[in-house]
Amino acid sequence: MRKLEPLSTYEPDREPRSQFAALPWRLNVAGKVEVLLITSRETHRWVIPKGWPIKGKSSAKSAAQEAFEEAGVQGKISKRPVGSYAYDKRLKSGRLQRVRVAVYALYVETEADAYLELGQREKLWLSLSEAARRVDEPELMVLLATFQP
């Protein structure tokens, strides 16, 4: 009889789940594209606003809602994703869940002074190359480095 190995906390839970993200962008005074990164609440890594699907909203509208709640930005959201990336989300149980994130470009028209997660995250406007250097997920790095609105 084989001895059973303890379950690894790295075993992904079920199939990949889906999230939707916004890639907030604007043109700076020199006419160059800048994107907005925020920090995650728990690990303080640089990420883009993202979340789970919102009942009754399209994937693009869900991404736009997350951008407003997490970063206070609003504007025109693309109807189709500009790309996607995957990451492993640590669940409260300690297990990792593989998540596939569809990314929608959000042309930022306004930034609110007050929003749901104000004070819980840092936010920073960066050039595409600098933003690509700051994120951890390899596919997100490529998406940022090659983004063309």
C-alpha positions as CSV (number, residue, x, y, z in Angstrom):
1,M,0.0,0.0,0.0
2,R,1.3,3.5,-1.0
3,K,1.6,6.1,1.7
4,L,-0.5,9.1,0.9
5,E,1.4,12.4,0.5
6,P,-0.1,15.4,2.3
7,L,-2.0,17.7,0.0
8,S,0.1,20.6,-1.3
9,T,-1.2,24.1,-0.8
10,Y,-0.2,24.7,-4.4
11,E,-2.7,22.3,-5.9
12,P,-5.0,24.6,-7.9
13,D,-8.7,24.4,-6.7
14,R,-10.8,23.2,-9.6
15,E,-10.6,24.6,-13.2
16,P,-9.4,28.2,-13.8
17,R,-11.9,30.8,-12.8
18,S,-12.6,34.0,-14.6
19,Q,-12.0,37.6,-13.6
20,F,-12.3,40.8,-15.5
21,A,-9.8,43.7,-15.3
22,A,-9.6,47.2,-16.5
23,L,-6.4,48.6,-18.0
24,P,-6.9,52.3,-17.2
25,W,-4.9,54.5,-19.6
26,R,-4.5,58.2,-20.6
27,L,-2.3,60.4,-22.6
28,N,0.2,62.6,-20.7
29,V,1.1,66.2,-21.5
30,A,3.7,64.9,-24.0
31,G,1.0,62.8,-25.8
32,K,2.5,59.5,-24.5
33,V,0.3,56.6,-23.1
34,E,0.4,56.1,-19.4
35,V,-1.4,53.3,-17.5
36,L,-2.6,53.2,-13.9
37,L,-1.4,50.5,-11.6
38,I,-2.7,49.9,-8.1
39,T,-1.4,47.8,-5.2
40,S,-3.2,44.7,-4.1
41,R,-4.7,45.0,-0.6
42,E,-3.1,41.9,0.8
43,T,0.3,41.5,-0.8
44,H,0.8,45.1,-1.9
45,R,2.0,44.0,-5.3
46,W,1.4,46.2,-8.3
47,V,-1.6,45.1,-10.3
48,I,-4.4,46.5,-12.5
49,P,-8.0,46.8,-11.1
50,K,-9.8,43.4,-11.4
51,G,-12.5,41.3,-9.8
52,W,-15.0,38.6,-10.1
53,P,-18.0,38.8,-12.5
54,I,-20.8,41.1,-11.3
55,K,-24.3,39.7,-11.7
56,G,-26.3,41.6,-14.2
57,K,-23.2,43.3,-15.8
58,S,-21.3,42.4,-18.9
59,S,-17.6,41.5,-18.5
60,A,-16.6,44.9,-19.8
61,K,-19.0,46.7,-17.4
62,S,-17.7,44.5,-14.5
63,A,-14.2,45.6,-15.3
64,A,-15.2,49.2,-15.4
65,Q,-17.0,48.9,-12.0
66,E,-13.8,47.3,-10.4
67,A,-11.7,50.2,-11.8
68,F,-14.0,52.7,-10.1
69,E,-14.2,50.8,-6.8
70,E,-10.5,50.1,-6.6
71,A,-9.0,53.2,-8.2
72,G,-11.7,55.8,-8.5
73,V,-11.3,56.1,-12.3
74,Q,-14.1,56.3,-14.9
75,G,-14.2,56.6,-18.7
76,K,-14.8,54.7,-21.9
77,I,-14.3,50.9,-21.6
78,S,-13.5,48.8,-24.6
79,K,-16.2,46.3,-25.7
80,R,-13.7,43.6,-26.4
81,P,-10.7,42.4,-24.3
82,V,-7.3,43.8,-25.3
83,G,-5.7,40.6,-23.9
84,S,-5.7,38.3,-20.9
85,Y,-3.3,36.8,-18.3
86,A,-3.4,34.1,-15.7
87,Y,-2.3,34.1,-12.0
88,D,-2.7,32.0,-8.9
89,K,-5.0,33.5,-6.3
90,R,-4.4,32.4,-2.7
91,L,-7.8,31.5,-1.2
92,K,-8.6,31.9,2.5
93,S,-8.2,28.1,2.9
94,G,-4.5,28.5,1.8
95,R,-5.0,26.8,-1.5
96,L,-4.2,28.4,-4.8
97,Q,-6.9,29.0,-7.4
98,R,-5.8,29.4,-11.0
99,V,-7.6,32.5,-12.4
100,R,-7.8,33.7,-16.1
101,V,-8.2,37.5,-16.3
102,A,-9.8,39.1,-19.4
103,V,-8.4,42.7,-19.7
104,Y,-10.4,45.6,-21.1
105,A,-8.9,49.0,-22.0
106,L,-10.4,51.9,-20.0
107,Y,-9.8,55.4,-21.4
108,V,-9.8,57.4,-18.2
109,E,-11.9,60.6,-18.4
110,T,-12.3,61.3,-14.7
111,E,-10.7,60.4,-11.3
112,A,-12.9,60.6,-8.3
113,D,-11.8,62.2,-5.0
114,A,-13.7,59.6,-3.1
115,Y,-14.3,55.9,-3.9
116,L,-14.9,52.6,-2.2
117,E,-11.2,51.5,-1.6
118,L,-9.6,54.9,-1.1
119,G,-6.9,54.5,1.4
120,Q,-6.6,50.8,1.0
121,R,-4.4,50.8,-2.1
122,E,-1.7,53.0,-3.6
123,K,-2.1,54.1,-7.2
124,L,0.5,55.3,-9.7
125,W,0.4,56.5,-13.3
126,L,3.4,55.0,-15.3
127,S,4.7,54.6,-18.8
128,L,4.0,51.3,-20.4
129,S,7.6,50.1,-20.0
130,E,7.8,51.1,-16.3
131,A,4.4,49.5,-15.6
132,A,5.5,46.3,-17.3
133,R,8.6,46.2,-15.0
134,R,6.5,46.6,-11.8
135,V,4.0,43.8,-12.2
136,D,4.8,40.1,-11.4
137,E,2.7,38.2,-13.8
138,P,4.7,37.5,-17.0
139,E,1.6,37.6,-19.3
140,L,0.5,40.9,-17.8
141,M,4.1,42.2,-18.4
142,V,3.8,41.4,-22.1
143,L,0.3,42.9,-22.3
144,L,1.5,46.2,-20.7
145,A,4.7,46.4,-22.8
146,T,2.8,45.9,-26.1
147,F,-0.4,47.8,-25.3
148,Q,-1.6,50.1,-28.1
149,P,-4.9,51.9,-27.4
